Every structure is written in C-alpha cells, then in structure tokens.
Amino acid sequence: MSSLIDVAEEEEQRTPLLHNHNAAASTDDIVPSSSSSSPSNGPDSSPPAANQRLHSLDVFRGLTVALMILVDDAGGAFPSINHSPWFGVTLADFVMPFFLFGVGVSIALVFKRISNKSIATKKVVLRTIKLFILGLVLQGGYFHGRNDLTYGVDVDKIRWLGVLQRISIGYLLASMAEIWLVNNDIVDSATAFVKKYYIQWMFAILLCSVYMCLLYGLYVPNWEYEDLSMNLTGYASGTQIVHCEVRSSLEPPCNVVGLIDRVILGEHHLYQHPVYRRTKECSINSPDYGPLPQNAPGWCLAPFDPEGILSSLMAAITCFVGLQFGHILVHFKDQMQRVLLWLMLSFPLLIAGYVLELLGVPFCKPLYTLSYMCITAGASGLFLSIIFYIVDIKHFRKPTMLLEWMGMNALIVYALAACDLFPAAVQGFYWHSPENNLVDGTESLLQAMIHSEKWGTLVFVMLEILFWSIVAGFLHMKGIYLKL
C-alpha cells in the first residue's frame, strides 16, 4: 500500500530540497524544484554547504512501505495489528493514509513553480493513467500472489479498484487543485498564505461535503449477490438477498459506499474477501478469519471494495492535508517554525477525529469516514514532524538509513514485496512439490527454531523488510530509481 508510493515525480524528489540549517544563516530554506539539476548525496556523505534533499520524506515513505509489509505478512499471525474488521483503528489502518499524505507533500514540492499549466496538467493526467493501469495489473487479479503459482484473470471479474488506483485518484485531484486553484499572491504572512490557498481548501471542503451528503443521505434498498460457495451455515450456491431499506447506515451490509460500487462497477468487479469477514458475525475466530458461525448473516460472503469510489473522495482529502504540510515547507524558512506549524495542524486533526467518534461518526477504514480521515491525517502529520526533526534538523540519519533507502525506491519495493511478485517468483522453484520452496522453507525453519509459529513468522517478516531495505540501498548506490 505513496508519500505511498512516490507517484508524483521521482526525479523531482531526487533534487535538492533542503538547505543546511544553522543559527548564523538566515536564508536556510527548502527549495523544491521541478528540475533534476544535481544528484542526491551518498548515504555516508556529510551535508554540504549547498542544498541537500529532504531526507525525512524518504524516511517517511520507507516507514510506510515497511509498515505495509509488516501488517500484510504478519497480520495473519497477529490479528491485532491487521486491519480492523470494520469499526475501529489498528496499526494496519494507518498505512493507506500515510501513503496518501506523503503524496500530498510531494505534490506541493513538485509544483512550487509551474511555467505552463497546460503542460503540467497533461503530465499529471498521464501519470494518473499509468499509476491506475499499474494498480490494475498488480491488484486486478492477474497475479495470484504467494502460495498460488498460477496467473491470469477473467476480464469479466477483474477488480477495477485498489490501493494504487485510489492513490492515483488522490494524486489527480490534489495535483489539479495545486495547478489551477492557487492564487498568484506572494506569501509573506499568515493572511497571504490563507489567501493563496483558500480556493483549494474550499474545493477540499466541497469533496468532503459531497461524501457526507451521499453517505448519510442516499437510500439503500434491498440487494442481492451471487454466492458461488458452499459454507458451514448451509447456504447453497445461488442468489443471496441482503435486506436493508435504510438510510445513513454505516454497517457492512447496508452502507452507501457499497451501494455505489455495486451499481457502477458491478459485484463481480469488487474485492471478494472484505475485512468484515473477520467480524464476530462472520467468523468464529474474530478478529481473525475463520469458519462462519451458526446463523451467520447472508452478507458475510458478499463482496465489498475497501478502495471504493465514494470513499476515495474522502481519501483524497488526506492528500489535500499533506499538500498543506508541503506548502508550509515551501513558504516558511525557519525549520523549527515548520515543525511548530505542522504540530498546530496535526493535533487539532487528532482531536477532531476523536470528537467526531464521540459524536457518532465511527472510525472505519473501509468507508474512510470523516473521523478516520482526521485521526489518520493528524497521525501522519505528527510522524512526519518527528521524523523531520530527527533526520533533517538534528541530522540523525544513520539510524533511519534503511528506511530512507526504501523510501527512495518505494515503488519497486511495493510492487515486488507488498504485491508478492518476488515471493511468488521464488516459490516457482521448488523441490518435488510446491510446498518445498525457499520462501516457505525459510519461514518454517524460523518457526521451528523459535518454537513458535507466530513469532517465527514475525522474525521472517522482519528479515524480509531488512532484505528489501538492502536491495533498495543497492539500487540507490547504483543510481537506479523506478518512477512513473
């Protein structure tokens, strides 16, 4: 699961972004540019007197990708860190917002200066299309992933949406706003800052309002889906009817997010293994997957896409929040002032999220509710503030170097590791039977050495993260970066 992936402009992020900061120099500033005029410093080089890149953003990206690998591969052994079955927030539920937030910060740096809005728009549209298509290839069902050595997808059942597709939507909306919805005022005060970007903020509020009106205003009728499985509750293959006839419901079977996706995309093009199959109603092993309990509701086996059309509107707001953090980097010169302003944005968002939850708007990642957006965007800003202070102000880079390498090549690591392309390829070489392969054999060996299945899995995943950070470091040393 940018930020998630450096979907904006990888070559722009290779450019110098951060001047050295010292008490005697009053001109220290982040200077984002859209040209690749000079390479980044090596990992062991001292900060030069001239410009250097914004290392904290790379570390933030790397942390996000590492977190995604952790929760994806160890979430089965530790359900408490896996995605919340529906309501609530767990460690895994911060991954997508971190990606989106980082994309927003990158957009502000990339588009600090725009010489031609039409050309910039064409580039954004092209990158959006490429990212969407990449997501379709990686997550549409063509690659079957680890433990399944087949590939291919019935186009009648291809999944249209996914992580990269959602990021492409957020990137498109935030980039268009940064290109077209910004005044040409010079920012020399807080008032000028607001005046320059207030149209952008109004657009974000409009997106949020559309989402809220549809989520709570549309009527959800009864609906049906085709259940092709046999299960423990005795349901036979055939059509299952889900009874709703409600408005403003946020429960799994009767929410507007699912309604819109079913109408526009069709049930066969949705994610077929939604997280609500781990709820108490749908799993005897809740919060983990498991057999259906007695008298389980029929909707337990229905499809639902966690990256749905409507919820992506609210997800795009996270990009807009990251965009404002990037604006602070661009317009405010003192580094501690930047951290202070970031904290002044982060804590109100965190508080607003909790207040909304108390007022009846629950945290829900599959629906990307307003309370969830606020608390996760606030956490994103808080973590970036801490990383920025440690890495770019205090220059403690060595402890975070592995994450920085991963952040520099986040797209490669995401595709090969998080989407299971590399493990699936390795598993293609086995001894006598598919189960006897290097990946499963290594994990089983660690489980036997530690005498624990779940802790052995955790060690395996940590070694996996270390492996990919070293791979990313090697690519960095060779000057190889994958961008869209």
C-alpha positions, 0 to 999 in steps of 0.5 A: 500500500505513496508519500505511498508510493512516490507517484508524483515525480521521482526525479523531482524528489531526487533534487535538492530540497533542503538547505543546511540549517544553522543559527548564523544563516538566515536564508536556510530554506527548502527549495523544491524544484521541478528540475533534476539539476544535481544528484542526491548525496551518498548515504555516508556523505556529510551535508554540504554547504549547498542544498541537500534533499529532504531526507525525512520524506524518504524516511517517511515513505520507507516507514510506510512501505515497511509498515505495509509489509509488516501488517500484510505478512504478519497480520495473519499471525497477529490479528491485532495489528491487521486491519480492523474488521470494520469499526475501529483503528489498528496499526494496519489502518494507518498505512493507506493514509500515510501513503496518501499524505506523503503524496500530498507533500510531494505534490506541493514540492513538485509544483512550487513553480509551474511555467505552463499549466497546460503542460503540467496538467497533461503530465499529471493526467498521464501519470494518473493513467499509468499509476491506475493501469499499474494498480490494475495489473498488480491488484486486478487479479492477474497475479495470484500472489504467494502460495498460488503459482498460477496467473491470469484473470477473467476480464469479466471479474477483474477488480477495477479498484485498489490501493494504487488506483485510489492513490492515483485518484488522490494524486489527480485531484490534489495535483489539479487543485495545486495547478489551477486553484492557487492564487498568484499572491506572494506569501509573506504572512499568515493572511497571504498564505490563507489567501493563496490557498483558500480556493483549494481548501474550499474545493477540499471542503466541497469533496468532503461535503459531497461524501457526507451528503451521499453517505448519510443521505442516499437510500439503500434498498434491498440487494442481492449477490451471487454466492458461488460457495458452499459454507458451514451455515448451509447456504447453497450456491445461488442468489443471496438477498441482503435486506436493508431499506435504510438510510445513513447506515454505516454497517457492512451490509447496508452502507452507501459506499457499497451501494455505489460500487455495486451499481457502477462497477458491478459485484463481480468487479469488487474485492471478494474477501472484505475485512468484515469477514473477520467480524464476530458475525462472520467468523468464529475466530474474530478478529481473525478469519475463520469458519462462519458461525451458526446463523451467520448473516447472508452478507458475510460472503458478499463482496465489498471494495475497501478502495471504493469510489465514494470513499476515495473522495474522502481519501483524497482529502488526506492528500489535500492535508499533506499538500498543506504540510508541503506548502508550509515547507515551501513558504516558511524558512525557519525549520523549527517554525515548520515543525511548530506549524505542522504540530498546530495542524496535526493535533487539532486533526487528532482531536477532531477525529476523536470528537467526531467518534464521540459524536457518532461518526465511527472510525472505519477504514473501509468507508474512510469516514470523516473521523478516520480521515482526521485521526489518520491525517493528524497521525501522519502529520505528527510522524512526519514532524518527528521524523523531520526533526530527527533526520533533517534538523538534528541530522540523525540519519544513520539510524533511519538509513534503511528506511530512507533507502526504501523510501527512495525506491518505494515503488519497486519495493511495493510492487515486488514485496507488498504485491508478492511478485518476488515471493511468488517468483521464488516459490516457482522453484521448488523441490518435488512439490510446491510446498518445498520452496525457499520462501516457505522453507525459510519461514518454517525453519524460523518457526521451528527454531523459535518454537513458535509459529507466530513469532517465527513468522514475525522474525521472517517478516522482519528479515524480509523488510531488512532484505528489501531495505538492502536491495533498495540501498543497492539500487540507490548506490547504483543510481537506479530509481523506478518512477512513473 
